[in-house]
Amino acid sequence: MLSLRASLMCLLLAAMTVLAVPSLRAVDADPPTTPTTGTTENTPDPTGNPKKTTGREQPIHINAGRIEINQRKSLTIYTGKVSFTQGDLHFNAARAEAHYQGDKIDTIVAHGKPVTLHQRALDPRQSINASAQRLEYHALENRIDLFGDVRLQQGDSVILCTTLRYNLLDGTLAAEGDGQDKAVSVVIEPKKIERPPAADTSPAPPKRRAK
């Protein structure tokens, strides 16, 4: 994953879901298999050799208070404290709509006040926390789009904007304002310089003479 600081600098340089079941948990056992950044685990392949599994190759887990399935439209609607997890990616919402292509989730559209997003990284300083009014997870494209009052933070760096598109493959992002009075706001905290401790310049105590 690229550093948000590097992505921010690129921005600056460019001038910038009928069945009702309570407490239901849904699992998509065949998520997209496009590799991406994030935590990995080793699983054996058919030859018995270890194989690395990336975040987007892991199952999708969705918890919600209610689910409505429309097979004709290849649509599932989740409502009531919706929780989504796939590998290192997690988000919470009030409502989510999952659109399918065959047996695979194509897009999840989540709404909330706000929707909250977290992507864990091996280095905690590289983990991402974000919030927005609407989130679109394009699973087959490995991309997340955030809309409305977007706030994204990585370490001490923060982006405030109206629309943000985040590529899960390489960690790049593009932020936009509303084209009117709301522009993109970027806060980049400078790296702290660790200074060596000051030398002790106090005079040494006098030596005692042996009697």
C-alpha positions, -999 to +999 in steps of 0.1 A: +000+000+000+013+033-009+016+059+018-012+084+020+014+111+022+027+101-012-009+100-026-016+134-012+015+149-027+003+135-061-031+151-056-015+184-048+008+182-078-022+175-101-039+208-086-068+178-075-285-049-015-386-117+002-368-131+033-367-116+068-344-132+094-332-114+125-295-112+132-285-128+099-250-135+087-243-139+050-211-153+036-200-151+000-178-182-004-165-172-038-153-136-037-133-121-065-097-134-068-079-103-079-048-098-058-046-067-037-026-052-008-033-060+028-028-089+053-021-123+038-021-159+049-006-191+035-030-218+021-019-249+002-026-251-035-035-284-053+002-294-055+006-290-018+028-259-020+020-229+001+000-202-017-004-167-006-040-154-001-047-117-003-075-097+013-097-097-017-094-135-021-109-141+013-147-147+021-171-118+025-189-118+058-220-096+062-240-093+095-274-074+096-307-073+115-327-080+083-322-093+048-343-092+017-334-113-013-346-106-049-332-133-071-348-119-103-328-087-098-297-105-084-300-081-054-298-085-017-307-058+008-293-057+043-307-033+070-301-028+107-265-024+119-249-038+088-213-050+093-191-061+064-157-078+066-134-092+040-098-098+050-083-065+061-113-045+050-143-037+073-172-012+072-204-005+092-236+010+077-273+014+084-283-002+050-265-020+022-274-033-012-254-061-027-256-065-065-244-098-080-229-110-113-237-147-113-226-161-079-201-132-072-208-099-056-202-071-081-210-040-061-221-032-025-238+002-020-238+012+017-256+041+034-252+055+068-250+086+090-222+080+084-208+048+069-175+040+086-146+022+069-114+007+083-086-010+064-060-027+086-024-026+076+006-045+090+021-012+100-006+005+122+005+039+109-005+028+074-041+017+084-069+037+069-100+050+087-127+068+067-163+080+070-189+092+044-227+094+038-225+067+011-199+040+002-197+019-030-175-012-029-168-023-065-155-058-056-147-069-092-127-037-098-110-036-064-122+000-058-141+019-031-159+051-038-170+074-009-196+102-013-207+130+009-188+146+038-159+123+032-131+121+058-101+098+053-073+095+077-040+076+076-016+082+104-016+120+110-026+128+075-063+137+067-083+144+035-117+161+037-137+162+005-171+154-013-160+125-034-131+101-030-121+071-051-097+046-035-079+019-055-074-012-032-048-027-055-022+000-053-035+023-026-038+053-049-067+077-045-084+107-062-104+133-042-128+159-055-148+188-040-184+196-050-174+219-077-189+249-059-180+261-024-165+229-010-130+222-021-106+194-011-089+200+022-057+182+030-038+182+063-003+167+062+015+165+095+052+169+093+074+140+104+087+144+139+124+147+141+139+127+169+166+147+185+194+130+205+193+137+242+213+167+253+247+160+266+252+163+303+274+193+308+272+195+346+306+192+362+316+159+377+316+157+415+350+161+431+369+129+438+374+120+475+409+115+486+416+082+504+426+087+541 
